[in-house]
Amino acid sequence: MKKIIILALFTFIYAQENDFLLKASLALKAGLYNDALKHISDSKKQENTNSEIYKIEGLIHEALDDRKNAIIAWKNCFKYSDNKELKKECKIHLKNLSIE
């Protein structure tokens, strides 16, 4: 019984931690870039080594035509990612941003 309670608590806490990331993603899709950046900032306060946070942040800054901060976000995404496909995506964005 203790294991079930601990698992349920962990699941609830984990879901809360990713809530800011989900909100940022939804705000980005809705074109609410300033709201998305606020949620990204809140998300970083809870887990600042999550590569997905930096991926979304990079996309937001690209949408805002903010190359400098987009490059920083994509570099952090690359740094914290263990996923080969995501690292590949980071390289593509960084290459495109450096060309402009």
C-alpha positions, 0 to 999 in steps of 0.5 A, a space after each residue: 500500500 505504501 508503494 502505491 501511495 508513493 507512486 501516486 504522489 510521485 506521479 502527481 508531483 511529476 505532472 505538476 512539474 511539467 504543467 508549466 512546460 505544457 502551458 508554454 507549448 500551448 501558448 506557443 501554438 496559440 501565438 501567445 509568445 510572451 505568455 509562453 516565455 513566462 511559462 518557460 521561465 517558471 518551468 526552468 525554476 523547477 527543472 532547468 536541465 530538461 532539454 524540452 524546455 529549451 526546445 520550446 524556448 528556442 521555437 518561441 524566440 525564433 517566432 519572435 525573431 530573436 536570434 540571439 536568445 534562440 541560439 542560446 536556447 538551442 545550445 542548451 537544448 543540445 547540451 541537456 539532451 540525450 536524444 539523438 533526434 533532438 540533437 539533430 534538430 538542434 543542429 539544424 536550428 543552430 545552422 539556420 540561425 547562424 546563416 541568417 
